[in-house]
């Protein structure tokens, strides 16, 4: 017999398990994600030290986390496209290229944010 859907607070534990499983999977299977986690671990302490206000610290560290978030979405899109099949299709390539461009734009935004906060008078 099918169990009723979990609602409210009872959904938190399974949702946390799924999220942790996704983070583990990305870390194991995605080299770019591992490199971005390393960048976060190295740069987040610097952002906390170099930011002169709570807002600046939040922006410096938050941009690093945003890169990870967009990388996770990129990896998810790539996994779904690859699941469809190995044959080349222009729409599959477009989806992969666009999601990769989203990561690139997020990295540029992170660099711009760090540059403006740390070097703009």
C-alpha positions in Angstrom: 0.0 0.0 0.0 1.3 3.4 -0.9 2.2 5.7 2.0 0.6 9.1 2.1 2.8 12.0 1.1 4.8 13.6 3.9 3.7 17.1 4.6 4.9 19.9 6.8 7.9 19.3 9.1 8.0 15.6 8.3 9.3 16.5 4.9 12.4 18.1 6.3 14.4 15.0 7.1 13.9 13.4 3.6 14.5 16.7 1.9 17.8 17.1 3.8 18.8 13.6 2.8 18.1 14.3 -0.8 20.1 17.5 -0.7 23.1 15.9 0.9 23.0 13.1 -1.6 23.0 15.7 -4.4 25.9 17.5 -2.9 27.8 14.2 -2.5 27.0 13.2 -6.1 28.2 16.6 -7.5 31.4 16.4 -5.4 32.2 12.9 -6.6 31.3 13.3 -10.3 31.9 17.0 -11.2 35.5 18.2 -11.2 34.3 21.8 -11.7 32.2 21.6 -8.6 35.2 20.3 -6.6 37.4 23.1 -7.8 34.7 25.7 -6.9 34.3 24.1 -3.4 38.1 24.5 -3.0 37.8 28.1 -4.1 35.0 28.7 -1.6 37.1 27.1 1.2 40.1 29.3 0.4 38.4 32.5 -0.4 35.5 32.6 2.1 37.8 33.3 5.1 39.4 36.1 3.1 36.0 37.5 2.3 35.1 37.5 5.9 38.4 39.2 6.9 38.6 41.7 4.0 35.0 42.8 4.0 34.6 46.0 6.0 30.9 45.6 6.9 28.4 42.8 7.2 27.0 43.7 3.8 30.4 43.4 2.2 31.2 40.1 3.9 27.8 38.8 2.8 28.4 39.8 -0.8 31.9 38.4 -0.9 31.0 35.0 0.5 27.6 35.0 -1.0 29.0 35.3 -4.5 31.1 32.3 -3.9 28.1 30.3 -2.8 26.1 31.6 -5.8 28.8 30.1 -8.1 28.3 26.7 -6.4 24.5 27.0 -6.8 24.7 27.7 -10.5 27.2 25.0 -11.0 24.8 22.5 -9.3 22.1 23.6 -11.7 24.5 23.3 -14.7 25.4 19.8 -13.6 21.8 18.8 -13.2 20.9 20.1 -16.7 23.9 18.2 -18.2 22.9 15.0 -16.4 19.3 15.2 -17.7 20.5 15.9 -21.3 23.0 13.0 -21.1 20.3 10.7 -19.7 18.3 11.3 -22.9 21.0 9.7 -25.0 24.5 10.0 -26.4 23.4 11.1 -29.9 24.2 14.7 -30.9 21.2 17.0 -31.0 21.4 20.7 -31.5 18.9 21.4 -28.6 20.9 19.2 -26.2 24.0 21.1 -27.1 22.2 24.4 -26.7 21.0 23.5 -23.2 24.5 22.5 -22.2 26.1 25.6 -23.7 23.5 27.9 -22.1 23.9 26.3 -18.6 27.7 26.6 -19.0 27.3 30.2 -19.9 25.2 30.8 -16.7 28.2 29.5 -14.7 30.6 31.7 -16.6 28.4 34.8 -16.1 28.1 34.0 -12.4 31.9 33.7 -12.1 32.3 37.1 -13.9 29.7 38.6 -11.5 31.7 37.2 -8.5 34.9 38.6 -9.9 33.3 42.0 -10.4 31.8 42.0 -6.9 35.1 41.1 -5.3 36.9 43.7 -7.4 34.5 46.5 -6.7 34.4 45.8 -3.0 38.1 45.3 -2.5 39.6 47.8 -5.0 37.0 50.5 -5.7 37.7 53.7 -3.6 
